[in-house]
Amino acid sequence: MDSVDIETVAEIDLDDPVLVEGLPGVGHVGKLAAEHLVEEADGELVRRVYSEHFPPQVTVDDDGRTALANASFHAVETAGRDLLVLTGDHQAGDTQGHYRLANAFLDVAAEAGVEDVYALGGVPTGELIEEYGVLGAATTDDAIEELGEYGVEFRSEEPAGGIVGTSGLLLGIGERRGFEGACLMGETSGYLVDPKSAQAVLEVLEAALDFEVDFESLEERAEEMEEVVSQLQEMDESVGPAAGGDEDLRYIG
């Protein structure tokens, strides 16, 4: 197998498509958001991307069937702009792999006629939160101005250390290749999988791209996570401060 191998599953036929990326990261915010889009809009699998830079493993489904680690593209038609949604269970395990895969992802996007890229992810707050803001970064001043109208915050030198991994490279390499890009990052504690943060990010994306998606299943997952958090807090209170207080939550999930 080549270092990156792109499998064509179906032809891509989308109207003025936008690339939407959501791979694993802080709070799994981007991954949750991307998978929710695919599931709710009945997206069609169009590409699989395999790479020796992914972990050396296969997934096993409920029936015992295996599948080599990969990232996938789904075509999603909406009432607004169509979406080419990139998601998967892994990011590259090394720097060279990140660059190679980001270029491969952009190759697929270019083939599909994409000119705009939205990378979705989370930014950690280090504490449990109730109101979920969305931070942004973009490759153009026009994008910053437009996303600001939808409530996205652009804070000086945040996130600290910049945007790493696929989300950062899709913007950085994408700009050099002629794509316009933005990253939407939902605030999240960083302790647990965060459906509420994923919903906050998707609400901004809805407004920016003029489509609608149902949030019922995300809201149900959010309620489940709230129950988990409540149980953890009760356990923490029962054992007292010697166990480390809220700091113990950083090791969950």
PyMOL commands that set and color helices and strands:
alter all, ss='L'
color gray80, all
select helices_A, chain A and resi 26-40+95-111+141-149+165-176+195-209+216-239+241-243+245-251
alter helices_A, ss='H'
color red, helices_A
select strands_A, chain A and resi 4-8+18-22+44-51+58-60+66-68+71-76+83-88+116-124+134-138+180-188
alter strands_A, ss='S'
color yellow, strands_A
deselect
rebuild
show_as cartoon
